[in-house]
Amino acid sequence: MAVEQRTRSDEVLSARERYVARGVATTPLVVARAEGARIWDVDGREYVDFAGGLGCQNTGHGFAATAIHEQVDTYLHQCFMVGMYEPYVEVCRLLDELWPGESETRSLLVNSGAEAIENAVKIARVATGRPAVLAFDHAFHGRTNLTMALTAKVVPYKDGFGPLAPEVYRAALDIDDVKRVFKQDVNPARVACIVLEPVQGEGGFIPMPEEFPRRLKELCDEHGILYVDDEVQSGVGRTGPVWAIEHYGIEPDLLVSGKSLGGGLPLAGVTGKAQLVDAVPAGGLGGTFGGNPLACAAAIAVLNEVRTPEFRARAEELATRIRVRLEALNAGEVRGLGVMLAVELAEKTPARASRITAAARDRGLVLLSAGMYGNVIRILVPLTIDDELLERGFRLLEEAFGDADAA
Ligand SMILES: Cc1ncc(COP(=O)(O)O)c(C=O)c1O
């Protein structure tokens, strides 16, 4: 009887089981190298990447490598609070230039999307002198104490991790329901901010209804509530314009960026109207590693790329093509904005979506699911993918649907 050969992936997987926390969910993919929209595993297998490191590679794997290499040779961590450096200031300047509105802004850089959301809420509370925060159905804002309270899914994000942060309220994606919450649960005069993703990500790629952000902003203005735009997943060119809120034509009070901002390095930002951000006295914001020089060097390259008309035009072209291919699958509701596109399968359980993502991996396609019921297949492909590789990815996707249903 032939002895089954243990691959390098098998070895890493057993070490992972032995040494890495179970609470960090993983797939069996063990990466050795990545470039553009391709990944190679430790056994030399090539994959088409439709996940982009969970939405962090809008400009493709390795895009900012030159800028990062240059920075490595100059200096690494300084702590911005100890010794300032130009790349941090330049990222904040670019965020100001790219702000979706007319206001003068200030920015703060941190390490993760969740940390940025926490800081946006801190700023909103100080600026308004109010404690409460309103989040929405299907929201995902992170895994820290405050952000898991803002997130709208119990298992696995909140279950057992309480007590959750207080003064968090939740409404449906509907103005009448926000008004109901203001009557039933919290006086709007006590609400510091609302936090909303223009296209909800982990919640299942749900774009906001066309009029909802504008009407919500009007309601916020009426009650002195700040509008926090969570662009961690939808921003940095994913939907065409740099920020998804640009589709809705409103100016938020605070905007949170992350994921693709650092081109694969950990970086997130809070940008907001100057008088709001500056309401916090010196020392109230910051952190040891926030705005690390390497991540800032990458972000400068990324922001200067995603703002170009060529990048946007390509994203829009990809969006049209991908939507057609997803609709041709005839697998359920296709929705999203720009290249933040997904198909929601009919059954409200994760079973079929998990079979599809596993079959895709077996065939050489990295693919993710999402959604309250885990039944949404989502596309977060690097926007630098060429037509041929995209075509190959879609062939694999179609085959994976077939395999999953045959299993
Ligand atoms: C919309 C949104 N906000 C916040 C976060 C949290 O970001 P991070 O995982 O970097 O803390 C995420 C992560 O998926 C996200 O999609």
The ligand as an SDF file (V2000), in Angstrom:
LIG
                    3D

 16 16  0  0  0  0  0  0  0  0999 V2000
  -16.3420   47.7260    7.3550 C   0  0  0  0  0  0  0  0  0  0  0  0
  -15.2940   47.2540    8.3130 C   0  0  0  0  0  0  0  0  0  0  0  0
  -15.0070   47.9990    9.3950 N   0  0  0  0  0  0  0  0  0  0  0  0
  -14.0640   47.6320   10.2730 C   0  0  0  0  0  0  0  0  0  0  0  0
  -13.3700   46.4500   10.1170 C   0  0  0  0  0  0  0  0  0  0  0  0
  -12.3260   46.0530   11.1150 C   0  0  0  0  0  0  0  0  0  0  0  0
  -11.0670   46.1350   10.5450 O   0  0  0  0  0  0  0  0  0  0  0  0
   -9.8210   45.3560   11.1590 P   0  0  0  0  0  0  0  0  0  0  0  0
  -10.0600   43.8930   10.9200 O   0  0  0  0  0  0  0  0  0  0  0  0
   -8.6400   45.9050   10.4090 O   0  0  0  0  0  0  0  0  0  0  0  0
   -9.7860   45.6910   12.6110 O   0  0  0  0  0  0  0  0  0  0  0  0
  -13.6340   45.6370    9.0030 C   0  0  0  0  0  0  0  0  0  0  0  0
  -12.9220   44.3690    8.8140 C   0  0  0  0  0  0  0  0  0  0  0  0
  -13.3130   43.5030    8.0730 O   0  0  0  0  0  0  0  0  0  0  0  0
  -14.6180   46.0510    8.0750 C   0  0  0  0  0  0  0  0  0  0  0  0
  -14.9260   45.3050    7.0060 O   0  0  0  0  0  0  0  0  0  0  0  0
  1  2  1  0
  2  3  1  0
  2 15  2  0
  3  4  2  0
  4  5  1  0
  5  6  1  0
  5 12  2  0
  6  7  1  0
  7  8  1  0
  8  9  2  0
  8 10  1  0
  8 11  1  0
 12 13  1  0
 12 15  1  0
 13 14  2  0
 15 16  1  0
M  END
$$$$
